[in-house]
Amino acid sequence: VQLQASGGGLVQTGDSLRLSCAASGRTFSNYAVGWFRQAPGKEREFVAAISWGGTTTYYAKSVKGRFSISRDNAKNTVYLQMNSLKPEDTAVYYCAAHPFSTGMGVRSYDYWGQGTQVTVSS
């Protein structure tokens, strides 16, 4: 499966952004999808994940209550709604996919998109 992340940009503290992860190539509805982010000089970290059926979601503590992950299998797209953005949310955001099983580790995912930059100014 091929993934393409989009929707990043430059925003101010407290603003919102919605990232999209568009998939092609295989039966997307069979894939769990995760969002990760990587700030300069830091390791890639888990942000959120959604099960292949869309019934279960997981969030990092740092974003719980502010970010929301959802999917539209008819459009082969997973979304990450990010509200109340903070400067510490600044990073390149990546989406990743894995057949059926949902994980919170980088190694849990086989397929990765190219990343989209999110910059939050103070």
Phi and psi in degrees as a GROMACS rama.xvg file:
@    title "Ramachandran Plot"
@    xaxis  label "Phi"
@    yaxis  label "Psi"
@TYPE xy
-104.332  138.505  GLN-2
-122.603  142.514  LEU-3
-135.714  116.767  GLN-4
-91.3386  143.423  ALA-5
-152.593  170.478  SER-6
106.396  -3.73757  GLY-7
-69.5086  171.987  GLY-8
171.935  -172.871  GLY-9
-103.466  120.992  LEU-10
-133.823  172.506  VAL-11
-100.464  162.124  GLN-12
-53.7175  132.457  THR-13
92.9007  -11.6355  GLY-14
-76.7828  175.708  ASP-15
-124.133  153.706  SER-16
-143.564  151.657  LEU-17
-122.421  119.113  ARG-18
-91.9258  148.094  LEU-19
-122.591  145.178  SER-20
-126.203  104.748  CYS-21
-95.5632  133.698  ALA-22
-116.081  151.446  ALA-23
-149.636  159.799  SER-24
110.412  -38.0789  GLY-25
-142.129  -176.986  ARG-26
-72.2489  95.3706  THR-27
-61.162  -31.3812  PHE-28
-65.9785  -13.0251  SER-29
-89.5964  2.07906  ASN-30
-112.345  131.798  TYR-31
-75.8596  148.069  ALA-32
-128.449  137.513  VAL-33
-124.25  152.38  GLY-34
-111.249  134.964  TRP-35
-129.008  164.199  PHE-36
-142.432  155.231  ARG-37
-141.45  117.163  GLN-38
-91.2798  158.345  ALA-39
-56.0708  128.923  PRO-40
78.7211  4.34976  GLY-41
-120.351  161.969  LYS-42
-76.3262  156.518  GLU-43
-67.4817  133.237  ARG-44
-126.014  152.357  GLU-45
-70.5421  140.454  PHE-46
-116.42  -55.0494  VAL-47
-161.285  158.106  ALA-48
-148.442  155.279  ALA-49
-136.438  139.043  ILE-50
-68.9726  165.466  SER-51
-62.1111  -32.3431  TRP-52
-87.2315  -7.88081  GLY-53
80.9286  5.99749  GLY-54
-88.7678  -17.7902  THR-55
-126.826  134.527  THR-56
-128.76  154.674  THR-57
-135.508  146.55  TYR-58
-138.074  147.343  TYR-59
-70.0369  150.301  ALA-60
-59.3209  -34.0183  LYS-61
-68.8592  -17.6136  SER-62
-119.398  -8.23076  VAL-63
-60.4228  131.871  LYS-64
92.3946  -16.5407  GLY-65
-113.183  -34.0746  ARG-66
-106.87  151.671  PHE-67
-140.632  128.567  SER-68
-105.515  140.719  ILE-69
-150.037  167.992  SER-70
-142.716  150.61  ARG-71
-126.27  96.4049  ASP-72
-67.2799  -25.1218  ASN-73
-66.1758  -27.8148  ALA-74
-103.739  3.08478  LYS-75
53.0326  43.5635  ASN-76
-137.448  139.56  THR-77
-115.332  140.347  VAL-78
-116.082  150.294  TYR-79
-127.31  104.521  LEU-80
-85.2915  121.985  GLN-81
-117.348  115.631  MET-82
-113.519  163.346  ASN-83
48.8368  50.0595  SER-84
-65.1464  146.042  LEU-85
-122.265  158.577  LYS-86
-56.521  -32.3076  PRO-87
-71.6399  -6.237  GLU-88
-83.5779  -6.20388  ASP-89
-62.9627  124.6  THR-90
-179.127  171.406  ALA-91
-88.8515  127.889  VAL-92
-102.405  131.638  TYR-93
-120.128  143.409  TYR-94
-106.802  152.099  CYS-95
-145.129  155.889  ALA-96
-136.875  151.157  ALA-97
-148.749  141.474  HIS-98
-62.5942  121.936  PRO-99
66.0628  -59.9899  PHE-100
-79.04  140.775  SER-101
-103.525  131.191  THR-102
-133.879  171.55  GLY-103
-119.315  9.04878  MET-104
-109.563  150.459  GLY-105
-55.9897  -39.4236  VAL-106
-74.6352  -5.03933  ARG-107
-78.0817  -10.0408  SER-108
-120.149  137.836  TYR-109
-95.8119  -30.6752  ASP-110
-118.786  135.677  TYR-111
-131.551  143.84  TRP-112
-85.8377  -179.168  GLY-113
-86.9613  -11.6355  GLN-114
94.5529  148.761  GLY-115
-135.927  135.894  THR-116
-82.1226  130.98  GLN-117
-119.435  123.978  VAL-118
-124.916  124.655  THR-119
-114.847  117.24  VAL-120
-91.4109  149.41  SER-121
